[in-house]
Amino acid sequence: MSPGQAITIVHLSDLHFGGFADLTQIEALASFLPTLGATAVAVSGDLSQRARHGEFQAAHLFLQQMRAIAPILVVPGNHDIEWWKSPLGLMGERLKYAKYSRYFGQDLRPVVEAPGIVLAGALSSYGVAFGSLTWNIRDVAVKGHLPRSETNRVQKIFAAAPPDAARVLVFHHNVLAGGLSGRQGLANWRSAHRRLLATGADVILCGHDHQEGAGQIQGALAVSTSGTHSHRVRGGRPSVFNLVRIDAQAVHIQHFRWESADRRFLPSDTYSFARKGPPKVAVSVAGGDQGL
């Protein structure tokens, strides 16, 4: 990537088409996002609430509108899979993703390339699966996990990418603890962190926690966590999506917050992180410096 070149990614997550979707926000996104000049659009899972046909049909129509803006990458979230059709994978893995795949394609781990960028999707949503189980009953069918095979696959994709391309990894579950919930989205997250650092990614795009975030893994790998556009926001906070800009030196994550009174999204805090390794950089240009 040349010094003057920059990549812009619209990062959405947790649209939850169905009974909890905020349709006013969805309509505002459809009209506002085309004005942002995005290089690509990434949707990090939970397009539906109950993995129903009507919910997927509404999400499919919305994504068709987004495809008119820029190339789009979408991955499934835990709400998008019918895990009860194959708990613990006893009836095979494809069965629980069959309905999602009907609307969004058979490739659950898509790769999208655009000028200056490679986006790799990874699968973290398996429902009730051995790798996602913990001792907390609340985690059943909610937690995700990243098998070693997933991080190894992504590492190979990024290793084969052009040297100057921005490398963006997209999956559903939050990789850093939620700000209000304090919960990690991934089981065995310490192991996942070590392997994610080795993938060569410049930034991870995720969601799941229904609260926006911008941070780093060990001061070396930027993480963009997008919020939800449903009525299930944490702590009554406004909904947020992220705009991720990548230049030769840094990853910049800007929050766009929903203003319900004006029915529009307004730019909010921006965080900037060095692309390659230490020192730690976490600067907010709105609201003061915020260390991580």
LINTALIN-V178333 format. One line per field, one symbol per residue. ss: DSSP state (H for helix, E for strand, L for the rest). phi: phi as a letter, one per 40 degrees, with the letter a starting at -180 (. if undefined). psi: psi as a letter, one per 20 degrees, with the letter a starting at -180 (. if undefined). A space follows every 50 residues. Layout:
ss=???
phi=???
psi=???
//
This chain:
ss=LLLLLLEEEEEELLLLELLLELHHHHHHHHHHHHHHLLLEEEELLLLELL LLHHHHHHHHHHHHHHHLLLEEEELLLHHHLLHHHLHHHLLLLHHHHHHH HHHHLLLLLLEEEELLEEEEELLLLLLLLHHHLLLLHHHLLLLELLLHHH HHHHHHHHHLLLLLLEEEEELLLLLLLLLLLLLLLELLHHHHHHHHHLLL LLEEEELLLLLLEEEEELLLEEEEELLLLELLLHHHLLLEEEEEEELLLE EEEEEEEEELLLLEEEEEEEEEEELLLLLLLLEELLLLLLLL
phi=.cdccabbbcbbafcfdhccccccccccccccdcccgccabbbcgfcbbb fcdccccccccccccccccadbbbbcbcccbccccacfgcbgccdcbccd ccbbgcccbcbbbbdgabbbcbcbbbgcadcbcbccccccgbcbabcdcc ccccdccccccddcccbbbbaccccbcccccgcccbcfccccdccccccg ccabbaagcgacaaaacfgbbcbbbccbbbcbccggcccabbbbbbbcba bbbbcbccbcccfacbcbdbbbbdcbgcccbabbcbggcbcb
psi=pqhiqqppppoqqlhlpbhiqnhggghhghhhhiiilqhrppolrlhrgj lqghghgghggghhhhhigrqqpqqqrhiiqmhiimpjjhjqhhgijggg hhhjqhoimqppprojqpppqqoioiboqgiiqaiohiipjgqrroqhhg hgghghghhiqqhjqpoppprgppiqpqghhjpqhpqlhggggghhhihj qhqppacgikpqqpaqokjioqpooqbqkajlqpkjqqqprqopppahhr ppoppoqpohhilrpqqbqpqppqhoarrppnppjpjrqoq.
//
